[in-house]
Amino acid sequence: MSRECDICGKSQMTGNQVKRQSQWVLRRTNTQKQPNLQPVTMTTESGNTVRVKACTKCIKKMKSE
């Protein structure tokens, strides 16, 4: 199961978690952030209903249009 938005293609982001002691950097560890995906039922132009996984940003855009 892929963790990717079917509309915009947003997927996981990677970065560093930085542990500090006052002003010095002690350690950096890798961290991953997953997108907030929700199952949504959409209607296509031909009238068929399709289930897609969409991020919440795309769901908000669809509601406003």
N, C-alpha and C positions, 0 to 999 in steps of 0.2 A: 504494500500500500504506500503510494508516494505521498509525501507531505508537501504538496504543491498546489497552488491555486489554479483552477482550470481556466480562469478568466484572465488574470494578469501575469501568472507564472511566478508569483512570489513563493520562495522556498526558504529553507533554514538559513540563518545568518550565523557567522562565527566571529568570535572576538576573544579578547583577553580579560580575565578577571585579575585585577591587580591588588595584591596585599601590600599595605604600606605600614611603616612604623614611623610616625611623625612625617618627616619629609623624604625618607629613603624608601625605595622600592625593595621589598624583601623577596617576593616571588610572583611570577605570572603563570597562571594556568589557563588552558583553553576552555571556552564555554560555548554552548550552542543555544540559540534562541529559535523556537519553532513558531511559525505563523499561526494565528488564531483562525483555523478553518472550520466552517460549518457546512453541513449538507443542506443544499437549497434546491427546491424544485422550480425549474424555469420552463416557460413556454416558448417554443421556437416560432419562427415566422410561418412555418407550415401548419402550426397548431398542435404539434406533438409536445408532450411534457417530458422533460429530461432532468435527471438528478445530477447535480454537479457539486463539487467541493469548492467553495468560494471563501476568500478571506473577508473579514468583517468590513474592511474598507470598501471592497467591491459591492458588498450588500448595501452599504449606506449609499453608494453612488446610484445603484439600481433603484432604490426607494425614492431618491430625490428626482429621478427622471420621469 
